[in-house]
Amino acid sequence: MSTNPFDSIDNEFRKDAGCTSELDYIEQTSWLLFLKYLDAMENSRKLDAELEGKSYRHILDDEFRWGTWATPKVNGGIDHNRLTGDDLLDFVNNKLFPYLAGFKQRAESFDTIEYKIGEIFDEIKNRAQSGYTLRNVIDIADGFRFGSNEDIHEMSQLYEEKIKKMGNAGRNGGEYYTPRPLIRAMIEVTAPKVGETIYDGAVGSAGFLCEAHDYLKSNSNLTTNDLTTIQKNTFYGKEKKGLAYVIGIMNMILHGIDAPNLIHANTLNENVMDIQEKDRHNIVLANPPFGGSERKETQSNFPIKTGETAYLFLQHFMKMMKTGGRGAVVIKNTFLSNSDNASVSLRKELLETCNLHTILDCPSGTFQGAGVKTVVLFFEKGSPTRKIWYYQLNPGRNMGKTNPLNDKDLAEFLETQKSFADSDNSWTVDIADVDTSNYDLSTKNPNVDDEVILRSPTEILDEIEKLDEESREILKKIRSLL
């Protein structure tokens, strides 16, 4: 593709009163992308069937196939009588979307492409208010290509960039994006193998599952059975928010998973005591939302009661892991030292039931748009913690939009973590030295002088800019209520 079609679509949506943010743009692009992909998939399956002398039954009725309503052709050229304006809006809003949403009830099971169609179109709506804008966008979307692995890879890369752009757009968008270099490092430490299942109960845009898929597929010795296992029986996730669910589905499809095992559900509504062995997984990879305030009904699903969303997710993940399973979870660094009963109890539970072998301390700016410091907890279920290896990530620069985290930043961490080696940035703490009255796991790097380090002017300006942006968001919300 000579030009980025997603940018062209964004430019069209900016002219429409119904689409006002990056979140709207990616939502609308996603349903169009999905339908164009579905059309390409059906055409490919039909061709394969014909080559085998078999008939093919389309998933969609003829009236609702892309080539019928979106870009009909006459004698191989554009049909200038195709739907546009109010006629197009009426068809999309009152016929197409209700028909597609109906697959949720008509599908035979949850793990079919038919059910995913219904789930997606039950969750979102067409936001374009102008049928002429929508017509222009559809014509651009018709240029999406899925004919080869190279085409799909290119679409995947473009979509990933769009998710990243959305994640940097604001505080809400940031919920959907975890820096991919950090995800790749988490996957390398947990080292998933074909045949193991991988789970993310706060799946967002499915970045962890997509990167794990690429990690497994990078093995050149995979058999046909291995590929089938990766495709159908490896990746599992849950997502509460409708937009994130749609983006996650589309992202996994573009990474080669035809019918992703994603469930649209609030993970925290599940009582962890009801989790059975058949529900558990070998590996958990996640960056759960934090800072939420969960209701008492939700807290009742967990043995350690707390309103902090991330702490409930951590309990869920521990219960969802098989014995011997490995986990890598992002959490606020205050988890290591908070003195409230829930924090102390959760740290105690984690240390006694899992081997918390590694804590990666991430610097400010790792998560763009989020003004909190985080750590990554690496643990294995089934044996208590004896020692914790800490690594303080120090890229040697101020990170932000123009200097984001990259794979080189994590190279030393990955190398030293293999042997839990001590270095200028790493050290080991014996659990016997941890105060059992509070299980405080916070610790300072013993290799750094304990002195006051003044922030640089750039850091101060970045902080001011971040606070100004947050203030603008608050004022915008206040004005919308007046």
SULQUI-V497623 format. One record per residue. N is the residue number from 0. PHI is phi in degrees with one decimal (NA if undefined). OMEGA is omega in degrees with one decimal (none if undefined). Layout:
{{N	PHI	OMEGA} {N	PHI	OMEGA}}
//
This chain:
{{0	NA	-177.0} {1	-73.1	177.2} {2	-123.2	-179.7} {3	-77.8	-177.3} {4	-65.4	179.2} {5	-65.7	177.4} {6	-64.8	179.1} {7	-64.4	178.2} {8	-66.4	177.3} {9	-56.6	-178.8} {10	-61.3	177.3} {11	-70.4	-178.1} {12	-65.8	178.6} {13	-62.4	-179.8} {14	-83.8	-173.7} {15	-103.9	-177.0} {16	-66.9	-177.4} {17	-83.4	-178.3} {18	-122.0	-171.0} {19	-124.0	-175.8} {20	-151.7	176.3} {21	-59.3	178.9} {22	-64.5	177.1} {23	-65.2	-177.0} {24	-61.5	-176.8} {25	-73.0	176.7} {26	-61.9	-177.6} {27	-69.7	177.0} {28	-62.1	-174.4} {29	-66.1	-178.2} {30	-71.5	176.1} {31	-67.6	178.3} {32	-61.0	-179.6} {33	-63.1	-178.2} {34	-67.3	177.7} {35	-68.4	176.0} {36	-62.9	-178.9} {37	-60.0	178.5} {38	-63.8	179.3} {39	-65.2	179.3} {40	-64.2	179.6} {41	-64.8	178.8} {42	-62.7	179.4} {43	-67.6	179.6} {44	-66.0	178.7} {45	-64.9	179.4} {46	-63.3	178.7} {47	-61.0	179.8} {48	-64.7	-179.5} {49	-63.5	179.1} {50	-65.7	178.0} {51	-93.7	179.4} {52	73.0	-179.4} {53	-111.0	175.2} {54	-91.0	179.9} {55	-123.1	177.9} {56	-102.9	-178.2} {57	-65.8	174.5} {58	-70.2	-178.3} {59	-95.7	171.8} {60	-64.4	-173.6} {61	-54.1	-176.3} {62	-59.8	-172.2} {63	-108.7	175.7} {64	-79.6	-175.3} {65	-52.2	-176.3} {66	-69.8	-179.8} {67	-90.2	-174.0} {68	-101.3	-173.0} {69	-83.7	-176.9} {70	-138.4	178.4} {71	-65.1	-178.7} {72	-117.1	174.2} {73	-126.9	-177.3} {74	51.9	176.9} {75	81.9	179.8} {76	-113.6	-178.5} {77	-66.8	173.2} {78	-84.8	-176.1} {79	-74.1	175.0} {80	-96.7	-179.8} {81	-63.9	-177.4} {82	-61.4	174.3} {83	-157.3	178.2} {84	56.9	-177.1} {85	-64.1	179.0} {86	-63.5	179.1} {87	-67.6	178.4} {88	-59.9	-179.2} {89	-62.0	-179.6} {90	-65.3	-176.4} {91	-64.8	-174.2} {92	-75.9	-170.2} {93	-105.2	179.2} {94	-121.4	-174.0} {95	-62.9	-175.8} {96	-63.8	176.9} {97	-61.2	178.7} {98	-62.9	-178.3} {99	-68.0	178.4} {100	-62.1	-178.7} {101	-65.7	178.2} {102	-63.1	-179.7} {103	-60.9	178.8} {104	-85.9	-174.7} {105	-85.9	-175.7} {106	-66.1	-178.3} {107	-74.3	179.6} {108	-155.9	-176.1} {109	-70.2	-172.4} {110	-96.3	178.8} {111	-108.2	176.8} {112	-64.8	178.7} {113	-62.1	-180.0} {114	-66.4	179.5} {115	-63.0	176.8} {116	-58.8	-178.6} {117	-62.7	-178.9} {118	-64.6	-179.2} {119	-62.3	-173.4} {120	-84.7	169.0} {121	-83.8	-174.3} {122	-95.2	-173.1} {123	-118.2	177.6} {124	-138.6	173.9} {125	-73.1	-178.1} {126	-97.0	-178.9} {127	-64.9	179.1} {128	-94.7	177.4} {129	-107.7	177.0} {130	-68.1	178.8} {131	-78.2	173.0} {132	-61.9	-179.0} {133	-61.7	178.2} {134	-61.4	179.5} {135	-61.2	-179.0} {136	-65.8	179.5} {137	-60.9	179.4} {138	-62.0	176.5} {139	-68.6	-178.1} {140	-62.3	178.4} {141	-64.7	177.8} {142	-83.0	175.8} {143	-60.4	-176.3} {144	-120.7	179.1} {145	-131.4	-172.7} {146	-76.3	-177.9} {147	-141.3	176.9} {148	-61.9	178.4} {149	-66.2	178.2} {150	-61.7	-177.6} {151	-65.8	178.2} {152	-61.7	-179.8} {153	-65.1	177.3} {154	-62.7	179.2} {155	-61.6	-179.9} {156	-64.5	179.2} {157	-65.0	179.9} {158	-67.5	178.2} {159	-62.2	177.4} {160	-63.3	179.5} {161	-68.3	177.0} {162	-62.5	178.5} {163	-62.4	179.3} {164	-62.7	177.8} {165	-64.5	-179.3} {166	-63.3	179.7} {167	-88.2	-172.0} {168	-77.3	-177.6} {169	176.4	-173.7} {170	-63.1	179.2} {171	-69.0	-180.0} {172	-62.1	-179.1} {173	-62.6	179.0} {174	-65.9	-172.4} {175	-97.7	-170.4} {176	-131.3	171.9} {177	-110.4	-178.0} {178	-51.8	-175.5} {179	-63.3	175.5} {180	-59.5	178.0} {181	-67.2	177.6} {182	-59.2	-178.4} {183	-62.6	177.7} {184	-66.6	178.4} {185	-62.9	179.0} {186	-68.9	-178.5} {187	-63.4	179.3} {188	-70.2	-179.1} {189	-76.9	172.4} {190	48.0	178.9} {191	-65.2	178.8} {192	-123.2	177.0} {193	-60.2	-177.1} {194	105.8	175.1} {195	-89.1	177.7} {196	-101.5	-175.8} {197	-123.2	-170.8} {198	-132.0	172.1} {199	-137.2	-177.8} {200	-85.3	175.2} {201	-132.0	-158.7} {202	-69.6	179.2} {203	53.5	179.8} {204	-85.3	176.7} {205	67.0	-180.0} {206	-59.5	179.8} {207	-64.6	-177.7} {208	-69.2	179.2} {209	-65.7	178.9} {210	-67.3	176.8} {211	-65.1	175.7} {212	-60.6	179.7} {213	-64.1	178.7} {214	-62.1	-179.6} {215	-68.4	-177.8} {216	-71.9	-178.4} {217	-72.4	176.8} {218	-74.1	-174.7} {219	-80.0	-176.5} {220	-101.8	-177.5} {221	-72.8	176.4} {222	-89.8	176.7} {223	-60.5	177.7} {224	-64.5	177.3} {225	-60.7	-178.7} {226	-63.3	177.6} {227	-65.4	178.0} {228	-62.3	178.6} {229	-61.5	-177.1} {230	-66.9	-168.2} {231	-112.1	-167.2} {232	-129.5	-175.9} {233	-122.3	-169.6} {234	-108.7	-177.7} {235	-138.1	179.4} {236	-161.9	174.9} {237	-131.9	178.3} {238	-146.2	-177.2} {239	-80.4	-171.6} {240	-83.9	-175.8} {241	-60.8	-178.3} {242	-64.0	179.6} {243	-61.4	179.2} {244	-60.4	-179.8} {245	-62.8	179.6} {246	-64.0	179.1} {247	-61.6	177.5} {248	-58.5	-177.1} {249	-65.0	-179.7} {250	-63.7	179.4} {251	-69.6	176.6} {252	-59.8	179.7} {253	-68.1	175.9} {254	-93.4	171.4} {255	103.9	178.7} {256	-101.6	-173.0} {257	-64.1	-178.3} {258	-128.9	-175.0} {259	-56.8	178.0} {260	-84.5	176.8} {261	-105.5	178.7} {262	-113.7	176.0} {263	-86.2	-175.8} {264	-161.0	174.5} {265	-84.1	-177.4} {266	-54.1	-173.8} {267	-75.1	175.8} {268	-79.2	-178.9} {269	-89.0	177.2} {270	-71.6	-174.9} {271	-65.3	179.5} {272	-75.0	178.7} {273	-91.4	-179.4} {274	-69.8	-178.7} {275	-106.5	-176.6} {276	-58.3	-179.3} {277	-66.0	-179.1} {278	-87.3	-169.6} {279	-84.9	-175.0} {280	-129.4	-180.0} {281	-76.9	-173.8} {282	-136.0	172.8} {283	-117.8	175.6} {284	-128.6	-174.9} {285	-163.9	169.4} {286	-129.8	-173.9} {287	-69.0	176.5} {288	-64.1	178.2} {289	-131.0	179.5} {290	88.6	178.8} {291	-75.2	178.1} {292	-129.8	-175.4} {293	-82.7	-177.2} {294	-73.9	-177.5} {295	-60.5	179.7} {296	-62.5	178.4} {297	-69.7	-179.1} {298	-61.5	-178.0} {299	-67.3	178.2} {300	-81.7	-173.1} {301	-131.4	179.4} {302	-67.2	177.5} {303	-101.5	-174.5} {304	-80.3	177.7} {305	-161.8	176.4} {306	-85.8	-178.1} {307	-72.4	-176.0} {308	-54.5	-175.4} {309	-63.0	-179.0} {310	-71.0	175.5} {311	-68.5	177.7} {312	-61.5	-179.3} {313	-62.7	175.4} {314	-61.9	178.5} {315	-59.9	-177.8} {316	-63.1	179.6} {317	-61.5	179.2} {318	-74.3	-177.3} {319	-82.1	-178.3} {320	-90.6	172.1} {321	-68.4	171.7} {322	-60.4	-174.7} {323	90.1	179.9} {324	-71.1	-178.9} {325	-116.0	179.6} {326	-131.0	172.0} {327	-139.6	-172.4} {328	-132.7	175.8} {329	-83.3	178.7} {330	-152.7	178.4} {331	-60.8	-177.1} {332	-66.8	178.4} {333	-67.6	176.2} {334	-58.0	-176.0} {335	-68.9	-171.0} {336	-130.3	-178.5} {337	-53.4	-172.9} {338	-101.2	177.9} {339	-67.4	-173.9} {340	-58.7	-177.9} {341	-64.0	-179.3} {342	-63.3	-179.6} {343	-63.2	-178.9} {344	-64.0	-178.6} {345	-69.9	177.0} {346	-63.2	178.7} {347	-60.5	179.2} {348	-61.8	-179.6} {349	-63.1	-177.8} {350	-68.8	-175.9} {351	-84.9	-177.4} {352	-105.0	-177.9} {353	-134.4	172.1} {354	-92.4	177.6} {355	-79.6	-169.3} {356	-85.3	-174.6} {357	-141.9	170.7} {358	-126.7	177.7} {359	-98.5	-179.2} {360	-92.4	-176.0} {361	-93.5	-178.5} {362	-77.8	174.2} {363	-59.1	-179.5} {364	94.5	177.3} {365	-60.8	177.3} {366	-104.1	-177.1} {367	-67.2	179.5} {368	87.5	179.0} {369	-114.1	-175.8} {370	-89.8	-179.3} {371	-123.0	175.2} {372	-91.9	-176.5} {373	-130.9	170.5} {374	-129.0	172.8} {375	-112.5	177.8} {376	-95.6	175.6} {377	-112.2	-175.8} {378	-149.3	176.3} {379	-121.9	-175.2} {380	-88.8	171.6} {381	124.0	178.1} {382	-142.1	-176.4} {383	-71.8	179.3} {384	-76.7	175.0} {385	-108.7	179.6} {386	-142.0	175.4} {387	-120.3	175.4} {388	-97.1	-179.3} {389	-103.4	173.4} {390	-135.2	178.7} {391	-99.0	-177.9} {392	-68.7	-176.0} {393	-136.4	-176.7} {394	-68.1	179.4} {395	80.4	178.1} {396	-158.0	173.7} {397	-80.1	-177.9} {398	-96.2	179.1} {399	-171.5	-177.1} {400	-61.0	-177.7} {401	-90.3	178.4} {402	-133.0	-175.9} {403	-74.0	175.7} {404	-58.0	176.7} {405	-132.2	-176.1} {406	-62.8	180.0} {407	-63.9	179.6} {408	-59.1	-174.6} {409	-101.9	-175.9} {410	-62.7	-179.0} {411	-65.5	177.5} {412	-56.4	-177.6} {413	-63.8	-178.8} {414	-70.9	-177.7} {415	-73.0	-178.5} {416	-67.4	-179.1} {417	-57.4	-178.4} {418	-116.4	-177.4} {419	52.1	-176.1} {420	-77.1	173.3} {421	-81.3	178.4} {422	-154.5	177.1} {423	-61.4	-176.6} {424	-109.3	-175.8} {425	-137.3	-179.8} {426	-160.5	-176.1} {427	-121.0	177.0} {428	-119.6	177.1} {429	-82.4	-178.8} {430	-61.7	177.4} {431	-60.9	-179.7} {432	-92.5	-179.8} {433	-84.5	-179.5} {434	-68.9	-176.9} {435	-77.1	176.2} {436	-78.4	-179.6} {437	-139.8	-179.9} {438	50.3	178.8} {439	-67.6	-177.8} {440	-105.3	178.4} {441	-73.7	-178.8} {442	-155.3	177.6} {443	-95.5	177.3} {444	-63.5	-177.5} {445	-69.5	-178.4} {446	-90.8	-178.9} {447	-115.4	178.3} {448	-60.2	-179.7} {449	-82.6	-179.7} {450	-137.2	-179.6} {451	-71.7	179.1} {452	-107.8	-178.6} {453	-75.2	178.8} {454	-72.7	178.4} {455	-76.1	176.8} {456	-56.3	179.4} {457	-63.2	179.0} {458	-62.1	179.6} {459	-64.3	179.1} {460	-64.8	177.5} {461	-61.6	179.7} {462	-65.7	178.2} {463	-62.2	179.0} {464	-61.6	-179.9} {465	-65.3	179.2} {466	-65.5	177.8} {467	-62.2	180.0} {468	-64.4	178.4} {469	-64.4	178.6} {470	-64.1	178.7} {471	-63.0	178.9} {472	-62.7	180.0} {473	-64.2	179.9} {474	-63.6	179.4} {475	-62.7	179.2} {476	-66.9	178.4} {477	-63.8	179.7} {478	-62.9	-179.2} {479	-66.8	-179.7} {480	-91.3	-178.5} {481	-80.2	none}}
//
